[in-house]
Amino acid sequence: MHDPTSQPIMMIDSSPPLLHHFGELARLSPQIPAPECNDLPSGTVVMKECCQLPLIDLGCLNSTTERERLACAEAICRASSEWGFFQVVNHGISPELVRNMRREQVKLFQTPFDKKAICGVLNNSYRWGTPTATCPKQFSWSEAFHIPLSKVSEQACYGEFSSLREVMVEFSAAMSKLARVLAGVLAGNLGHPRGVFENICQENNCFLRLNRYPACPVSPEISGLVPHTDSDFLTILSQDEVGGLQLMKDSKWVAVNPNQDALIVNIGDLFQAWSNDVYRSVEHKVVAHGKMERFSIAYFLCPSYDSLIGSCNEPSLYREFTFREYRSQVQEDVKRTGRLDYERKSGAAVVVAEPSGIGHLKLILPRSRVQYGTFRVRNFYLKNPTNMLRLWSTVLLLLFSDSAHHFVSKVLIIAANNC
Ligand SMILES: O=C(O)CCC(=O)C(=O)O
């Protein structure tokens, strides 16, 4: 029999060097002490508040009673407007499929780090930490595979991970079906055909992201994933029982209690723009856990890069833009600021008066997209003077409120040619 004490134990490290990189960032940021692992509290996830997300039984969408079907659709739309987030049960994805997917996900992440980083598995989509971070607050204590679904059935993507392929194909198809049902309900509520997203968001444009959040000995406050909104139409998330997901509700971070029977759905930026702000894309983050690793899988319902996204009803708050344009703006912001979220502490509101007399209002914030109460814009999406007025009144309100300095520090008026 093998005697475990007879040989040195080979520790194969599957985790990326998060502590090393976090430490480097901390040393470069004098106001934040470098991590001293042993001194730091562990095992705690700081939760500001717990919330009970709306829980919706999707089985009711297929009820024989029209009243139940309508009530279910209404619950989905109300949650998307009021919360931007909800949970669904009886969603049609079998617990066995979720279990199989999780098992394969765990196996994949257990691969030694060096191998994950270079073996090219899943279309070379492995990533970890935050390469653009310039300070600890911008650092995500996590690793992920972010896979375009156009590649998901390609044998060549899997190499030796052959058992992953079958379950990935089945899981992404099931998530895709569910995402389309939900998007259809949300579109129908706004007077559009339920199938409107069939053409806009073809399967090959969507993504599946496998996340792992290693236990984090550094701080209970560090982000597993930094605050962000999703730049898609909608996201469906399967999370394990560890917890850590928090969302912004009424200007506070609230923790989402894990529910093993439920999937979490959230509205993305594109649905907010398409719905003309009827549905809300809400900022969320993951708080790292001190002692336990956490796994989640997110499905992102996305359009093709050349799809034009405009608001579905007039008068529209947003001008038309392509998904490509939007993504490149997000990437530019991240490159420029290192941040995935927007900066609340400083910025400037800029009114641009064009010679034609048409005014634009730009909010120049490091993230260049902002959320003022329920009004949220990317600087180049504001379209008409009515929106400009609405935005101005919000800016002025903020300027005169106690918390003004948290949002906008300067208001500038600039002629178009100067911009
Ligand atoms: O893991 C989670 O709970 C959230 C994941 C997420 O927000 C993302 O992958 O964009």
Ligand as a Chemical Component Dictionary entry (heavy atoms), coordinates in Angstrom:
data_LIG
# 
_chem_comp.id                   LIG 
_chem_comp.type                 NON-POLYMER 
_chem_comp.pdbx_formal_charge   0 
_chem_comp.three_letter_code    LIG 
# 
loop_
_chem_comp_atom.comp_id 
_chem_comp_atom.atom_id 
_chem_comp_atom.alt_atom_id 
_chem_comp_atom.type_symbol 
_chem_comp_atom.charge 
_chem_comp_atom.model_Cartn_x 
_chem_comp_atom.model_Cartn_y 
_chem_comp_atom.model_Cartn_z 
_chem_comp_atom.pdbx_ordinal 
LIG O1 O1 O 0 -19.873 35.114 -10.188 1  
LIG C1 C1 C 0 -20.785 35.915 -10.025 2  
LIG O2 O2 O 0 -21.574 35.828 -9.076  3  
LIG C2 C2 C 0 -20.957 37.083 -10.948 4  
LIG C3 C3 C 0 -20.266 36.897 -12.268 5  
LIG C4 C4 C 0 -20.305 38.111 -13.097 6  
LIG O3 O3 O 0 -20.784 39.164 -12.723 7  
LIG C5 C5 C 0 -19.662 38.056 -14.437 8  
LIG O4 O4 O 0 -19.102 37.004 -14.813 9  
LIG O5 O5 O 0 -19.748 39.108 -15.140 10 
# 
loop_
_chem_comp_bond.comp_id 
_chem_comp_bond.atom_id_1 
_chem_comp_bond.atom_id_2 
_chem_comp_bond.value_order 
_chem_comp_bond.pdbx_ordinal 
LIG O1 C1 DOUB 1 
LIG C1 O2 SING 2 
LIG C1 C2 SING 3 
LIG C2 C3 SING 4 
LIG C3 C4 SING 5 
LIG C4 O3 DOUB 6 
LIG C4 C5 SING 7 
LIG C5 O4 DOUB 8 
LIG C5 O5 SING 9 
# 
